[in-house]
């Protein structure tokens, strides 16, 4: 299976995140990820899987993926929220789903030497340092999202109350 992703991010062409882009190929995804890495984002980019169920009369996706990254530091983080079937490898009590952020066990740098990566810049909610992945793994996880349409299994996850 291959999915199509809808991506909201800020561009410097006057559209400023209002119009999302839809990507369905690895090259198109890489083009946007490279743009995001090269252009500061005032808010974390948001990705959704185009063909997943929608809520509230089709106005909202049943899931959300937020990302942030820093090319100079070589780090990125991912936050996923959604129903149980969006997280194929999760043990979810009651099957309601949840929110998860990446977990970089044993590979994260000390917090005082890392850049701030954000789940939400408006509230200044940072990813903890143990959520920061090497950029190659960050990118690989987003390619898996494109390929499967589900939360990636190539990275480890930790539960979070934030979304």
QUICORRA-V220685 format. One record per residue. PHI is phi in degrees with one decimal (none if undefined). D_CENTER is the distance of its C-alpha to the mean C-alpha in Angstrom with 1 decimal. Layout:
BEGIN
[[PHI/D_CENTER] [PHI/D_CENTER]]
END
This chain:
BEGIN
[[none/19.7] [-131.7/17.4] [-106.5/15.1] [-113.4/14.5] [-109.6/11.2] [-100.6/11.7] [-125.4/9.9] [-101.0/11.1] [-151.3/11.6] [-93.1/14.8] [-114.4/17.5] [-100.3/20.9] [-116.8/22.8] [93.7/23.5] [-86.3/20.9] [40.2/18.6] [79.6/15.6] [-73.2/18.0] [-107.5/17.9] [-73.2/14.7] [-107.5/15.0] [-108.7/15.0] [-122.8/14.6] [-135.2/16.1] [-127.6/16.9] [-58.6/15.5] [-64.1/17.5] [-65.9/16.1] [-63.5/12.5] [-60.4/13.8] [-59.7/15.7] [-71.2/12.9] [-61.7/10.9] [-64.0/14.4] [-61.5/15.1] [-60.0/12.1] [-67.6/13.4] [-92.8/16.9] [-131.9/16.7] [-53.0/15.9] [-107.1/13.6] [-68.6/15.3] [-141.2/12.3] [-59.9/8.5] [-60.1/7.5] [-121.6/6.5] [-120.5/6.4] [-137.1/8.9] [-86.8/11.3] [-59.4/14.5] [-96.0/17.0] [-80.1/15.8] [-59.1/18.2] [-120.4/18.3] [-113.4/19.8] [50.7/22.5] [58.5/24.5] [80.9/21.5] [-80.5/20.2] [-130.9/16.8] [-69.3/14.4] [-83.1/14.6] [-153.3/10.9] [-160.6/7.7] [-127.5/3.9] [-109.8/3.6] [-133.2/3.7] [-149.2/7.3] [-160.2/9.9] [-135.9/13.6] [-62.9/15.6] [-61.4/18.8] [-81.8/17.7] [71.1/15.9] [-130.4/13.0] [-150.0/9.2] [-143.6/7.0] [-133.4/4.0] [-123.4/5.1] [-118.4/6.2] [-134.3/9.4] [169.8/12.0] [-73.9/15.5] [-55.9/16.9] [-73.6/16.9] [-79.3/13.1] [-112.0/13.2] [-62.1/16.1] [-108.7/16.9] [-88.2/16.7] [-95.2/20.0] [-115.4/19.7] [-66.0/22.9] [76.2/24.3] [71.0/21.6] [-84.2/19.9] [97.0/16.3] [170.2/14.4] [-129.3/11.4] [-139.3/10.2] [-120.3/8.6] [-59.0/9.1] [-132.1/12.9] [-110.1/14.7] [-62.4/18.2] [72.6/21.0] [-117.9/19.0] [-83.9/17.9] [-78.1/20.2] [-58.6/22.2] [-59.6/20.5] [-73.0/23.3] [-111.3/22.5] [-106.0/18.7] [-74.1/17.3] [-79.5/15.7] [-113.3/11.9] [-118.1/11.0] [-81.7/9.2] [-150.0/11.9] [-79.0/14.4] [-63.9/17.0] [-98.9/17.7] [59.9/17.0] [-87.1/14.8] [-89.9/13.7] [-68.7/11.7] [-69.0/14.7] [-61.0/15.9] [-78.5/15.5] [-98.3/11.7] [-85.7/11.9] [-105.0/11.9] [-59.1/14.0] [-56.6/12.5] [-61.4/14.0] [-73.4/12.3] [-56.1/8.8] [-65.2/9.8] [-59.2/11.5] [-64.6/8.7] [-72.0/7.1] [-67.2/10.9] [-65.6/11.4] [-57.6/9.1] [-62.9/11.3] [-71.2/14.3] [-104.9/14.3] [75.3/12.5] [-134.1/11.5] [-56.3/9.3] [-61.9/10.0] [-105.5/13.2] [-79.9/13.5] [-125.4/12.0] [-88.6/13.4] [-129.8/12.1] [-130.2/13.8] [-66.5/14.5] [-145.8/13.9] [-88.9/15.7] [-89.5/13.3] [-149.9/10.9]]
END
